[in-house]
Amino acid sequence: MTSPEETESLPPENFIDAAVEKLAADHPDLPLPHHDHEPPHERSAVDRFDHMVDQFFDRFRGTEPTDRIIYALTELGDFGLIWVLLAFLRGLKSEEDARAAWRLTAVLAAESVIINGIVKTQFKRERPVIQEARPHRLRIPLSTSFPSGHSSTAMVAGVLLAQKSSTPTKVALFSLGGLVAVSRIHVRIHHASDVAGGLAVGLGLGAIARAVFPLYRRRR
């Protein structure tokens, strides 16, 4: 056991460890404080990335109208609603666009089954845990966390809707998709790595869907 003289010469962190060790030795039945979170140096690279991004979003949480706008965006992303609405608005232009809107709806339904029914069940990652109440109403999903379904859906829709869009429209589509994706970090429904994974998976699924089941038939 460390003597009082040796304890006085220890650095602060070792001094605390020595004090806790002595307390445990003197009082073996005394419950000692503990924590459920690993020290920063013991976190994985993914956990450190998630923590760093979460701290960045702390700058914007609790401010208006930022919270109101981001919570509205994340709600519009539920079930791919915003992308279906955009597709059907475009569908008012012609019968071909109307058929494309129905095709997009079918693809997004299939994407949801793949992400929520297959991929997420393989990872079973817990969602972020928060203590304080959220400033606005929010639907809390029952599925697990990785990957982010909002992010995946946004990229699948972006890839498909870009098939017959001008360059400015493509930029707008993917920018909106990016905002919907990162909104999930702001509202603390997803970790940053969930969103990154969702974006990557969505781009891949979107490319496959565009090749196999394009919104617009290629004219010969």
Secondary structure, DSSP 8 states (H G I E B T S, - for coil): ---HHHHHTS-HHHHHHHHHHHHHHH-TTS-----SS--GGGS-HHHHHHHHHHHHHTTTTT-TTHHHHHHHHHHHTGGGHHHHHHHHHHHTS-HHHHHHHHHHHHHHHHHHIIIIIIIHHHH--------S--SS-----SS-SSS-HHHHHHHHHHHHHGGG--HHHHHHHHHHHHHHHHHHHHTTSS-HHHHHHHHHHHHHHHHHHHHHS-SS----
